[in-house]
Amino acid sequence: MRHSQTASLRVVSVLAFAAGVGISCAGPKRPSRATTQKPAPPVVPATPPAPVAPPAEPKASALPDPDPVWRPGMVEPPERPTLASADATGRTWVVNTAHASALDEGEGTAAAPFRTINAAAGRAQPGDRVLVHAGTYREHVRPARGGKPGRPVVYEAAPGERVIVSGADEWRPAWRRVDGMTDVWAAKLDPALFDEDNPFHRTISINGKDVSKAARPVEPVAPRVQAAETSEKDREKRESLPETLGEVFLDGERVAQATSLPRFTASERAWMVDPAGARIQLKLSAGDRPQRHRIEITTRAQVFAPARRGLGYITVRGFVFEKSANQGPFPQRGMVSVRSGHHWVIENCTIRQAKTIGLGCGSEHWDGKLIANTVAADQRLILGGHHLIRNNHVVDNGLCGIAGWNHRGTQILDNTVERNNCLHFPHTGGWEEWAGIKLHCSDAVIRGNLVRDNHAAGIWIDNIHGNAVIDGNVLLRNRRAGVMLELNRTPGRPGRVINNVIAGSHGKGFYAGYGIYAHDASDIVASGNLVFDCASYAVLMRTITNRKSGSAVVETSRVSITGNAFLHNGGRISIPFAGPRSKDVDIQANTYSSDTGDAARFALNAYAEGIKKRTRADELRRRIEEAKVDAGPLSDPDAWAKSPTLTLALWRHLRGYDRDGRVVDVGARVSDAPDGTVTVVLTRPGEDGGPRFESTYELEVGATR
């Protein structure tokens, strides 16, 4: 999608429900195939069976023509102009590692370019441009200074050229077969390979501070301990080795790290560090040899991050950043990091294969003394922000794609964020910091992104989301929730989740499978969203702790859920019982598909509020009996108290919600292409029992590549 202020989801072509009526969207667009109104394929029965409604559930209504269940950009986003991106006006420093005359002590011109990017980074002044030509640069680029308003320091890959900056080095050791092990090779791990600490000797930390430990060498287990083992599980635990921070890549692809010898030998392709920490062992498929492959190991924690914190007005454009051995948060140490800076522009880049965070756009840590490799003057609280992160492909990072603690005014626009948390944390324990995009204390605008197939929440804002706008994104097949909000109290400054397409959220566990999920969070507006095919509720909000946000104990209050389309999810909406910690909740004008069973349920929940579900069940039953309304599931309060669900009729009667909501016979499906084109199809019954009609929205979201 190309961003616009008034229509957050850019529509390539639309066909409304009205038969034969085509609706086009004005404005520039990518070339696309024309979309025409047509009946669905003939595999759909000519007369679909009528849904069986649960007790007191209103019948599915016909849709007046034209009356779409949902359309892109239904809700007007708050006015917030896109941040500016200025070009360099000063000198151009040229870097070309492949040039015959390349020399870091040279002039940095086209005829006598620098060999490394760092050579130019040390010389560039405000307004200057660092132009980097094709090649792989195996270095940690450390900008020495930032720019000024209207005079940024611009780091740019030469147009049309592929520039890779890598935190890994090619590794060509003397490989030896390991005696007694089939297809296993070993090579010495030279300490001189590493810029900083050896990541193959360190565990992973995901915590409030670095709590990593030495992973190697591992002390041998005393014979008396071995003798005390009573089960195969005891032996397997003893033989397991700590997972290390390092990574091995074979022909550019990440190879899985094994932490025990049985798992290692059973794998077709894997690697592990021996207990002494002296060698890497590599398991290959039968008959293969290491010498046939390009092998890389991570030797640097970061690939683009200033030496000093707080630099501003830096533009980074057109690079491929890849492969790093960066520690997990906190501090947040992205492979690419603004290091608490301000007014950065990061655009048209690929950011991939970091051990933990791909792009760090925040302020690193609340205690500057805990940030490693920081000069004394920078060991303080430095809050950055006002970044423009646009048109990047953020993919295959081990923990999180984009992460930022405490930054204001940032805009994250038109990025593709996919397959992050690919190492499936939290298997090493620690804090919950995995997501496609994970922000803390942020009023960011997150708009027009394609966020898909992350082994984590798609977008997660934690600990203050006041005035944040999550608008016009497409979130597909993310594990946990499509959008997640946590810990907030900002009266009068709600976070807005508007105009998004959320589909296929899945997984198991406390957070998994929701379209929009929130806990311990008030001041939320969810409107104009299309949520379908999620494993659990379209929306679930709950209060689960007694912690504080600001000076007040957390609640689920001042919530508005209006004008959304919730279709064929594992449930409709679950919210807390009304009470002192759940006030001013408005749920109206939502559209629901004509489901039955669990998919048609609404629910009331209680966790930290001290509410007894059975007591509330008795109270609700009395109210229903007084009003002489069919109790449905509430006729058995004991059973209901264990699973407090409601029909739409009871939802309306007991809480006053969705009095103008509707249930319709509508289906939804989505397809997405690698180039970011997303096609959403909504179907409805045809006229006079004929084939179902389709309404097709072709959307452009994410990065163009």
Secondary structure, DSSP 8 states (H G I E B T S, - for coil): ----SS-SSEEEEEE-SSTT-EE---S-----------B--TTS-SS-------TT----B---SS--S--TT-S--------------S-EEEE-TTSTT--TTS--SSSS-BSSHHHHHTT--TT-EEEE-SEEEES-B------BTTB-EEEEE-TT--EEEESEEE-----EE-TTSTTEEEEE--GGG-SSS-GGGB----SSS----B-SS-----HHHHHH--SHHHHHHHH-----S--EEETTEE--B-SSHHHHHH-SSEEEE-TTSSEEEEE-STT--GGGS-EEEE--S-SB--SSS--B-EEEES-EEEEE----SSS---SEE-TT-BS-EEES-EEEEESSEEEE-S---S-GGGSSS--GGG-S---EE--EEES-EEE--SSEEEEEEEEES-EEES-EEES-STT-TTTT------EEEEEEEE--EEES-EEES-SSEEEEEES--TT-EEES-EEES-BSEEEEEEEE--TT--EEEES-EEE--B--STTTTEEEEEEEE--EEEES-EEES-SSEEEEEE-----EETTEE----SEEEES-EEES-SEEEEEE-SBTTB--EEEES-EEE---GGGG-EEEE-SSS---HHHHHHHHHHHHHHHT---GGGGSHHHHHHS-EE-HHHHHHHH-TTTT-EEE--EEEEEE-TTSEEEEEEEE--GGG-S-EEEEEEEE-S---
